[in-house]
Amino acid sequence: MTVDDATSTETATTETSSTETTSDAPPLVTQPLLDAIAEAETLVASADFAETDQDLAEGYDYLAGSIAAIVQLVRARSISHPNFVTSTGPSTKMGLDNPDTLYYHADVEPTGTYRVRGRRGTTTDLSFQVLRGDYTASSVPGGEDAFDDRRLTIADDGSFELAFGPPIPDAPDDYFPLGEGASMLAVREVYSDWSERKGSITIERVDTVGTAPPEPDLARVSRRYATAGKMLTARINTWFNFPKWFYLDEPVNTFTEPRQTPGGLSTQFSSVGHFRLGPDEAMVITIPRSDAPYQGFQLGSMWYISLDYVNHQTSLNSAQAQVDPDGMIRMVVSHRDPGVANWIETTGRSTGILQFRWQRSDSPIGPDLGPTAQVVAFDEVAGHLPHLEHNRIDADGWAERIAARQRGFAERMLG
């Protein structure tokens, strides 16, 4: 018997033994999640907008973040004993996450009553939204159950308390009804200046507080893996389609007129678009500095997630942006550094998402307050900046801008 014959015999024996063992073995508890990961990987690998290896690398990194987020969420999920958990973050991005926003959510059900307590920080906006159902091409979760902290009674020390539960007669002002199908309470805390101080928030279910939930048994852990698999495929499929539903039908390198954000707050408006820029092109965006407390802009990738907003200036809000003497904010989106303070870095991407947001507005954001965009040759950018000398920044100044982002981010993630 040759070495090759021995190896072949051993392999065949091993395969036979493995087959016999597998046929008698119980199904893998983790199989639903493994199947979902395989399905999601196929979606990433076949994405029609992934034009380069770097695009695919970002897609697989996005998938890793999604897996991590889903596993954490199903383990933290508790209908009987809810807690606020981070919905998305710098390592678990989804849904064109706003670089200026901290996202939290807690699981709820329509029959439960919940007490929410917190302390308001110095951030620009704090909002609450009850979500139900899924995003589809024709429907997004309704915004009628959404409000900001101006509807709360906030004490001098910043503390507040409110309740959510089934509809009741003569409900007090701090009681908010949970409608049919309510499944999640989402909280968003929005920064303008990244040195602002975030607040704190807790939730408890009034009929279970002071008790302990049962320890998870095998059946419950198995259900977690099944739930994780469903959540992962739903997450990937939903956000893959979102740009098609709301962005890609628009002409490239343009913005929509400002409109109320689908599924958002009544005081939140947005203007969106998508870009395609060559290596020697730039987009000059001009927009009036808004009176709205929050006005922000960001780039997103075609995976519908934010770009690296900590180490690169891929977003700017009205507190961070340099405002020209005429009250306009002018930004330059480009691959190369144009030497101005309001450079928005593409980080090498030739295509992506454009998004403006206004929040906490007391009046509608009309077309006159929206952005305009012009694609020009990179070498001609200076001729499209009427206050160029005001806009210029040197290497040291740029490094300080990036350092301020890094420090602000570090503070809010640990604070």
C-alpha positions as a printed Julia matrix, in Angstrom:
415×3 Matrix{Float64}:
   0.0    0.0     0.0
   1.43   3.36   -0.98
   1.32   6.43    1.15
  -1.35   7.83   -1.16
  -3.41   4.63   -0.84
  -3.17   4.78    2.93
  -4.22   8.4     2.97
  -7.17   7.66    0.68
  -8.29   4.73    2.81
  -7.99   6.79    6.0
  -9.93   9.64    4.4
 -12.69   7.31    3.23
 -12.89   5.68    6.66
 -13.04   9.08    8.32
 -15.76  10.29    5.96
 -17.82   7.13    6.56
 -17.44   7.46   10.3
 -18.27  11.16   10.14
 -21.38  10.46    8.1
 -22.57   7.8    10.52
 -21.91  10.05   13.5
 -23.6   13.03   11.9
 -26.74  11.07   11.06
 -27.18  10.14   14.73
 -26.23  13.51   16.15
 -28.82  16.1    17.19
 -29.08  19.18   14.96
 -26.68  21.97   15.8
 -28.25  24.57   18.07
 -26.28  27.21   16.2
 -27.4   26.03   12.74
 -30.04  28.75   12.12
 -27.44  31.45   12.7
 -24.82  29.62   10.62
 -27.3   29.32    7.75
 -28.16  33.02    8.02
 -24.48  33.98    7.99
 -23.96  31.91    4.85
 -26.98  33.55    3.2
 -25.79  37.0     4.21
 -22.31  36.3     2.87
 -23.81  35.35   -0.48
 -25.71  38.64   -0.54
 -22.54  40.58    0.22
 -20.49  38.72   -2.38
 -23.1   39.32   -5.1
 -23.87  42.98   -4.32
 -24.08  44.79   -7.65
 -22.66  48.02   -6.19
 -19.45  46.35   -4.96
 -17.11  47.45   -7.73
 -13.72  46.91   -6.08
 -12.02  44.58   -3.62
 -12.15  47.42   -1.1
 -15.94  47.59   -1.53
 -16.14  43.87   -0.78
 -13.81  44.23    2.19
 -16.14  46.86    3.61
 -19.1   44.58    2.97
 -17.56  41.68    4.85
 -16.57  44.02    7.7
 -20.16  45.31    7.77
 -21.33  41.69    7.97
 -19.0   41.03   10.91
 -20.39  44.06   12.72
 -23.94  42.92   12.0
 -23.25  39.44   13.38
 -21.72  40.93   16.52
 -24.67  43.29   16.98
 -27.31  40.59   16.49
 -25.66  38.15   18.89
 -25.42  40.86   21.53
 -29.01  41.97   20.99
 -30.58  38.52   21.28
 -28.6   37.79   24.44
 -29.6   41.14   25.97
 -33.21  40.91   24.8
 -35.78  40.67   27.56
 -39.49  41.34   27.33
 -40.02  40.72   31.05
 -36.99  42.66   32.34
 -36.03  45.24   29.7
 -32.94  47.4    29.65
 -31.71  50.0    27.21
 -28.99  48.62   24.97
 -26.95  50.25   22.22
 -28.73  49.7    18.92
 -25.87  50.63   16.63
 -22.4   52.0    17.12
 -19.04  52.55   15.45
 -18.35  48.79   15.28
 -21.93  47.66   14.65
 -23.15  50.09   12.02
 -26.45  49.96   10.16
 -29.12  52.13    8.59
 -26.87  55.09    7.7
 -26.11  55.67   11.37
 -25.65  59.34   12.18
 -22.12  60.15   13.47
 -23.71  62.72   15.81
 -26.17  60.32   17.43
 -26.18  57.76   20.23
 -28.83  55.09   19.65
 -30.52  53.05   22.39
 -33.54  50.77   22.49
 -35.49  48.56   24.87
 -37.98  45.8    24.09
 -41.6   46.49   25.02
 -45.0   44.94   24.43
 -48.41  46.64   24.26
 -49.72  45.03   27.45
 -46.77  46.07   29.62
 -46.36  49.26   31.64
 -42.89  50.8    31.8
 -41.28  53.54   33.84
 -38.44  55.46   32.17
 -36.15  57.65   34.27
 -33.19  59.71   33.22
 -31.08  62.8    33.57
 -30.79  65.21   30.67
 -27.29  65.97   29.47
 -26.17  68.99   27.48
 -26.63  67.36   24.08
 -28.7   69.13   21.43
 -31.59  66.7    21.16
 -33.12  63.76   23.0
 -36.01  61.92   21.36
 -38.21  58.9    21.92
 -40.01  56.73   19.4
 -42.2   53.64   19.73
 -41.55  51.31   16.8
 -43.61  48.5    15.4
 -43.46  46.49   12.2
 -40.76  46.43    9.55
 -39.43  48.75    6.87
 -40.73  47.92    3.4
 -40.63  49.67    0.03
 -44.03  51.24    0.71
 -44.09  51.51    4.48
 -41.81  52.56    7.32
 -42.53  52.48   11.05
 -44.87  55.34   11.85
 -43.61  58.53   13.46
 -46.82  59.45   15.25
 -45.47  57.82   18.41
 -42.32  59.97   18.32
 -41.5   63.06   20.37
 -38.55  64.92   21.8
 -37.73  65.99   25.34
 -39.67  69.26   25.03
 -42.73  67.19   25.98
 -41.1   66.11   29.23
 -41.08  67.79   32.62
 -37.4   68.2    33.39
 -36.34  69.2    36.88
 -33.65  71.76   37.64
 -31.11  68.98   38.16
 -31.94  67.54   34.71
 -33.89  64.55   35.99
 -37.09  63.38   34.3
 -39.56  60.52   34.5
 -42.19  59.24   32.08
 -44.28  56.13   31.56
 -45.39  53.98   28.63
 -48.21  51.48   28.69
 -51.65  50.47   27.39
 -54.06  53.32   26.66
 -55.77  54.52   29.85
 -58.49  57.14   30.43
 -57.39  60.57   31.62
 -53.71  59.73   31.2
 -51.32  62.26   32.76
 -49.01  64.3    30.54
 -46.04  62.06   31.32
 -47.87  58.88   30.22
 -47.5   57.74   26.59
 -49.71  54.94   25.23
 -48.25  51.91   23.47
 -50.25  51.16   20.35
 -51.07  47.81   18.81
 -47.96  45.95   17.73
 -45.54  48.1    19.74
 -42.3   46.16   20.11
 -39.49  48.61   20.76
 -38.83  51.94   22.46
 -36.03  53.73   20.6
 -34.1   56.64   22.13
 -31.77  58.92   20.18
 -29.42  61.42   21.77
 -27.94  63.89   19.28
 -24.77  65.96   19.57
 -23.85  69.15   17.76
 -20.65  70.06   19.57
 -18.97  66.73   20.34
 -17.78  68.11   23.69
 -21.39  68.14   24.93
 -22.19  65.81   27.83
 -24.57  62.93   27.31
 -27.31  62.11   29.79
 -28.41  58.86   31.4
 -31.56  56.76   31.03
 -33.09  53.59   32.52
 -36.27  51.59   32.02
 -38.15  49.15   34.21
 -41.32  47.15   33.76
 -43.53  47.94   36.73
 -44.91  44.42   37.22
 -41.48  42.71   37.22
 -39.09  45.21   38.82
 -37.58  43.71   41.96
 -37.8   40.16   40.59
 -35.3   38.09   38.64
 -35.9   36.59   35.19
 -35.55  32.81   34.88
 -32.18  31.41   33.9
 -32.1   30.57   30.18
 -32.63  26.86   29.5
 -31.59  24.94   26.39
 -34.86  25.65   24.61
 -34.52  29.37   25.19
 -30.89  29.44   24.05
 -31.9   27.5    20.94
 -34.62  30.05   20.22
 -32.02  32.81   20.57
 -29.97  31.31   17.75
 -33.08  30.95   15.6
 -34.06  34.55   16.35
 -30.53  35.74   15.63
 -30.63  34.06   12.22
 -33.92  35.73   11.32
 -32.74  39.11   12.59
 -29.5   38.92   10.63
 -31.13  38.14    7.28
 -33.81  40.78    7.9
 -31.17  43.37    8.81
 -29.05  42.69    5.73
 -32.01  42.54    3.34
 -33.67  45.69    4.71
 -30.65  47.96    4.56
 -29.5   46.54    1.22
 -32.77  47.76   -0.23
 -33.08  51.09    1.57
 -30.93  53.06   -0.91
 -33.01  51.67   -3.76
 -36.23  52.75   -2.06
 -35.18  56.26   -1.08
 -31.96  57.35   -2.84
 -30.89  55.74   -6.09
 -33.89  56.81   -8.15
 -32.7   60.4    -7.79
 -30.27  61.86  -10.36
 -26.69  61.31   -9.29
 -24.84  64.21   -7.61
 -28.03  66.02   -6.67
 -30.14  66.46   -3.52
 -33.85  66.1    -2.92
 -35.71  69.06   -1.49
 -35.92  68.9     2.31
 -38.79  66.72    3.51
 -39.99  65.17    6.72
 -37.87  62.12    7.4
 -39.8   58.88    6.64
 -40.58  57.12    9.9
 -39.02  59.89   11.96
 -40.04  62.77   14.16
 -42.43  65.44   12.95
 -39.68  67.98   13.72
 -37.04  66.09   11.72
 -36.34  66.87    8.05
 -33.86  65.42    5.59
 -32.42  66.0     2.14
 -30.75  63.04    0.44
 -28.82  62.02   -2.63
 -26.04  59.82   -3.93
 -22.73  60.68   -5.5
 -20.3   59.4    -8.08
 -17.0   61.26   -8.33
 -13.92  60.6   -10.41
 -10.41  60.93   -8.96
 -10.04  64.46  -10.36
 -13.54  65.68   -9.51
 -15.03  67.4    -6.48
 -18.53  68.31   -5.34
 -19.07  71.78   -3.91
 -22.13  71.82   -1.62
 -23.69  75.11   -0.53
 -26.36  75.37    2.16
 -27.63  78.12    4.47
 -26.67  77.82    8.11
 -29.98  76.79    9.69
 -31.67  78.16   12.79
 -32.66  74.59   13.65
 -30.79  73.43   16.76
 -29.39  70.49   14.81
 -28.23  70.55   11.19
 -25.89  67.81   10.07
 -24.39  66.31    6.91
 -22.69  62.99    6.31
 -21.45  60.66    3.63
 -22.4   57.0     3.67
 -21.16  53.98    1.79
 -23.3   51.94   -0.59
 -23.67  49.44    2.25
 -25.84  52.17    3.83
 -23.59  52.79    6.79
 -21.53  55.77    7.9
 -17.91  56.08    6.86
 -15.11  56.36    9.44
 -16.22  59.55   11.18
 -13.71  59.4    14.03
 -10.41  59.49   12.15
 -11.69  61.22    9.03
 -13.98  64.21    8.51
 -16.75  62.37    6.69
 -19.47  64.37    8.42
 -20.03  67.91    9.65
 -22.78  69.56   11.65
 -23.48  73.26   11.99
 -21.5   73.49   15.24
 -18.41  71.96   13.62
 -18.59  73.51   10.16
 -16.97  76.77    9.21
 -19.7   79.27    8.25
 -18.87  81.86    5.59
 -19.48  85.59    6.25
 -22.61  85.44    4.07
 -24.2   82.85    6.37
 -23.63  79.93    3.99
 -21.84  76.68    4.73
 -19.75  75.51    1.78
 -18.34  71.99    1.82
 -16.06  70.22   -0.64
 -16.55  66.47   -1.14
 -13.45  65.03   -2.79
 -10.86  62.28   -2.72
  -7.95  64.71   -2.32
  -7.45  67.42    0.27
  -8.51  70.82   -1.15
  -6.92  72.65    1.79
 -10.18  73.99    3.27
 -11.72  73.45    6.7
 -14.99  72.02    5.35
 -13.41  69.21    3.33
 -15.59  66.08    3.43
 -13.41  63.04    2.85
 -14.63  60.27    0.55
 -11.93  57.99    2.04
 -11.31  56.65   -1.44
 -14.89  55.81   -2.41
 -16.07  56.84   -5.85
 -19.74  56.27   -4.98
 -21.83  56.72   -1.87
 -24.77  58.28   -0.06
 -25.35  61.97    0.74
 -27.53  62.93    3.72
 -28.56  66.17    5.41
 -30.64  66.15    8.6
 -32.37  68.93   10.52
 -33.83  68.19   13.96
 -35.82  69.98   16.62
 -37.07  72.46   14.05
 -40.01  74.66   15.05
 -41.01  75.25   11.42
 -40.8   73.33    8.14
 -37.48  73.26    6.31
 -38.36  74.57    2.85
 -36.48  74.33   -0.47
 -34.77  77.68    0.14
 -33.02  76.14    3.17
 -31.89  73.05    1.29
 -28.53  72.26   -0.3
 -27.27  72.77   -3.83
 -24.45  70.74   -5.35
 -22.08  71.31   -8.24
 -19.49  68.85   -9.54
 -16.33  70.59  -10.75
 -12.79  69.67  -11.67
 -10.71  69.36   -8.52
  -8.25  71.97   -9.77
 -11.14  74.45  -10.15
 -12.52  74.14   -6.6
 -10.97  77.43   -5.47
 -12.95  79.36   -8.08
 -16.21  78.11   -6.57
 -15.42  79.24   -3.0
 -16.11  82.99   -2.75
 -14.54  83.15    0.72
 -11.52  80.97    0.03
  -9.13  82.87    2.28
 -11.61  82.4     5.12
 -11.83  78.68    4.32
  -8.16  77.78    4.07
  -6.57  75.47    6.65
  -3.01  74.17    6.97
  -1.81  70.69    7.94
  -1.55  71.55   11.64
  -5.05  73.02   11.66
  -6.43  69.93    9.96
  -4.69  67.61   12.41
  -6.28  69.54   15.28
  -9.74  69.13   13.72
  -9.24  65.37   13.53
  -7.83  65.26   17.07
 -10.95  67.08   18.32
 -13.14  64.42   16.68
 -11.11  61.6    18.21
 -11.23  63.15   21.68
 -14.92  63.98   21.49
 -15.75  60.46   20.35
 -13.66  58.91   23.13
 -15.4   61.03   25.77
 -18.93  60.2    24.66
 -18.26  56.46   24.37
 -16.9   56.3    27.93
 -18.88  59.09   29.59
